[in-house]
Amino acid sequence: MLLVVRVLNKYDGPDPHVAAKVTGRGDVIEVLDDNQEPGRLTRINPSWVILRAPISRAQAEALKSGDQDEFNPLSRLRAFGLNLDALIARGYPIPTHTQARKTRDEYEAEAEASGASRSDTKYSERFARAVAIIDISEADFIAARFSKPALTDPGIIG
């Protein structure tokens, strides 16, 4: 299965309740069959990496699951993720969080300075990178998979 995985948090603030409502580093964005071709923008997006793992669709789709409930302030968009730093430590060529933030900071600064849209700048020749499909082993996939902690309600003592 092909997994499109975010390498950068959409939200970097201190509130865990806000962070739980958006995708972050290590979250699976899209699942594709091995024979599917990722779209052009997916292949050049500096915010993502594409991993190919010998896993079932059910295992892959499970990474997109959460406990979303618009009426529950403790719900999470994603309950599971992949520890990209663990995969980097195993030798996979995945951008570090620092590298990904540097790229984002640079394209955001250029967009602001030029008046161009953030999206146009992000996908420009300077910042878009050819996202290679990185093959990972099933064992490394299992080792990198993790459950995100449940949110707690600060209003409840206990």
Backbone torsions as a table, in degrees:
resi	resn	phi	psi	omega
1	MET	NA	146.1	174.1
2	LEU	-97.0	132.8	179.9
3	LEU	-119.9	120.3	172.9
4	VAL	-88.9	117.7	-171.0
5	VAL	-121.4	133.8	178.1
6	ARG	-71.8	135.0	177.0
7	VAL	-102.6	-2.5	-175.3
8	LEU	-140.2	139.8	177.3
9	ASN	-68.1	142.1	172.4
10	LYS	-76.1	-24.7	-179.5
11	TYR	-133.9	127.0	-179.4
12	ASP	-113.9	15.4	-177.6
13	GLY	-79.1	179.2	-174.3
14	PRO	-83.8	-11.5	-174.1
15	ASP	-84.4	109.7	-178.4
16	PRO	-65.5	-24.3	179.4
17	HIS	-71.6	-36.5	175.3
18	VAL	-70.8	-44.9	-179.3
19	ALA	-58.9	-33.8	-178.4
20	ALA	-71.5	-16.6	-177.3
21	LYS	-92.5	-4.6	180.0
22	VAL	-129.9	165.1	179.4
23	THR	-78.9	151.9	-178.6
24	GLY	-137.4	-178.0	-179.8
25	ARG	-54.2	127.9	179.0
26	GLY	91.4	-4.1	178.9
27	ASP	-82.6	136.5	176.6
28	VAL	-78.4	125.8	-178.0
29	ILE	-94.4	-40.1	-176.1
30	GLU	-148.0	147.6	176.6
31	VAL	-119.5	128.9	179.0
32	LEU	-127.5	150.7	172.1
33	ASP	-69.4	155.3	-179.0
34	ASP	-54.7	-32.9	-176.7
35	ASN	-87.6	-1.8	177.3
36	GLN	-84.0	142.2	177.6
37	GLU	-96.0	122.0	176.1
38	PRO	-61.4	147.5	178.9
39	GLY	-63.5	162.4	-176.4
40	ARG	-58.1	-47.0	-178.8
41	LEU	-66.2	-32.4	175.3
42	THR	-64.5	-39.5	-176.7
43	ARG	-73.2	-15.6	-179.2
44	ILE	-118.6	4.6	-176.2
45	ASN	-73.2	118.5	-179.5
46	PRO	-71.0	-6.9	179.3
47	SER	-90.5	-3.9	-175.1
48	TRP	-129.2	162.1	170.0
49	VAL	-133.5	150.0	179.2
50	ILE	-112.1	121.4	179.4
51	LEU	-110.9	139.9	172.6
52	ARG	-111.8	121.2	-179.0
53	ALA	-127.3	140.4	178.9
54	PRO	-79.9	70.1	-177.9
55	ILE	-128.1	167.2	179.6
56	SER	-79.9	161.8	175.9
57	ARG	-59.6	-39.5	-179.5
58	ALA	-61.3	-42.1	177.4
59	GLN	-63.5	-41.3	-179.1
60	ALA	-67.9	-48.1	-178.3
61	GLU	-64.3	-29.5	178.8
62	ALA	-59.3	-29.6	179.6
63	LEU	-70.9	-16.4	177.8
64	LYS	-92.2	-3.6	-176.1
65	SER	-79.2	154.2	177.3
66	GLY	-148.0	-162.4	176.8
67	ASP	-130.3	46.6	-177.5
68	GLN	-61.8	132.5	175.5
69	ASP	-155.9	114.2	-174.8
70	GLU	-60.1	-20.2	-178.8
71	PHE	-96.9	-3.8	-178.4
72	ASN	-108.7	109.5	-179.2
73	PRO	-67.3	-10.5	-179.5
74	LEU	-99.3	6.6	-178.8
75	SER	-77.2	156.6	-178.0
76	ARG	-122.9	140.9	176.3
77	LEU	-65.2	-42.6	177.6
78	ARG	-127.5	130.7	178.0
79	ALA	-95.7	-11.9	-177.2
80	PHE	-134.5	160.1	177.2
81	GLY	-155.9	-178.2	175.4
82	LEU	-116.6	132.7	177.8
83	ASN	-80.6	96.0	-176.5
84	LEU	-66.6	-30.2	178.2
85	ASP	-65.9	-34.1	176.3
86	ALA	-65.8	-38.3	177.8
87	LEU	-69.7	-38.0	176.0
88	ILE	-60.9	-43.9	179.7
89	ALA	-62.1	-24.9	177.9
90	ARG	-89.3	5.5	173.5
91	GLY	99.0	5.7	-179.7
92	TYR	-79.1	137.8	-175.9
93	PRO	-81.0	70.3	-178.9
94	ILE	-108.5	136.4	178.1
95	PRO	-60.4	137.5	174.7
96	THR	-70.6	166.0	177.3
97	HIS	-60.3	-40.9	179.7
98	THR	-63.2	-44.5	178.6
99	GLN	-62.6	-43.9	-178.8
100	ALA	-65.8	-40.4	178.0
101	ARG	-65.4	-40.2	179.4
102	LYS	-60.3	-45.6	178.4
103	THR	-61.0	-46.1	179.5
104	ARG	-61.9	-44.6	-180.0
105	ASP	-60.8	-38.3	-179.5
106	GLU	-68.9	-44.8	-178.8
107	TYR	-73.0	-30.3	176.0
108	GLU	-67.9	-40.7	178.5
109	ALA	-65.0	-41.4	179.6
110	GLU	-66.5	-39.8	178.8
111	ALA	-62.4	-43.6	179.7
112	GLU	-65.1	-43.2	-178.5
113	ALA	-67.4	-36.2	-175.3
114	SER	-91.3	-16.8	-176.4
115	GLY	81.6	3.9	177.9
116	ALA	-78.2	162.6	177.9
117	SER	-71.6	153.4	178.4
118	ARG	-60.3	-41.7	-178.7
119	SER	-65.1	-45.7	178.7
120	ASP	-60.6	-40.6	-179.9
121	THR	-68.4	-42.6	-179.3
122	LYS	-59.1	-39.2	-178.1
123	TYR	-93.3	7.6	179.0
124	SER	-70.5	164.3	-178.1
125	GLU	-56.6	-33.7	-177.5
126	ARG	-66.8	-38.4	-172.8
127	PHE	-106.8	-27.8	179.6
128	ALA	-64.7	139.8	177.0
129	ARG	-126.3	144.6	176.4
130	ALA	-69.0	114.6	-178.6
131	VAL	-86.6	106.9	177.0
132	ALA	-74.1	152.1	173.4
133	ILE	-83.3	121.2	-176.0
134	ILE	-100.6	118.8	178.0
135	ASP	-80.8	125.7	175.4
136	ILE	-121.0	152.3	-179.4
137	SER	-78.7	160.1	177.6
138	GLU	-61.8	-40.1	179.6
139	ALA	-62.2	-41.6	178.7
140	ASP	-69.3	-36.1	175.5
141	PHE	-59.9	-48.7	-178.6
142	ILE	-63.2	-40.8	-179.9
143	ALA	-66.3	-31.3	-176.8
144	ALA	-87.0	-18.7	-177.6
145	ARG	-70.2	136.8	178.2
146	PHE	-145.3	157.5	175.0
147	SER	-94.8	133.3	177.5
148	LYS	-78.0	147.6	-179.4
149	PRO	-67.3	146.4	175.5
150	ALA	-68.9	148.6	177.3
151	LEU	-79.5	149.4	176.9
152	THR	-112.8	154.0	178.7
153	ASP	-95.5	112.9	-178.2
154	PRO	-63.6	-14.9	179.0
155	GLY	-80.5	-9.7	-178.7
156	ILE	-103.3	125.2	178.3
157	ILE	-90.8	132.6	178.6
158	GLY	154.4	NA	NA
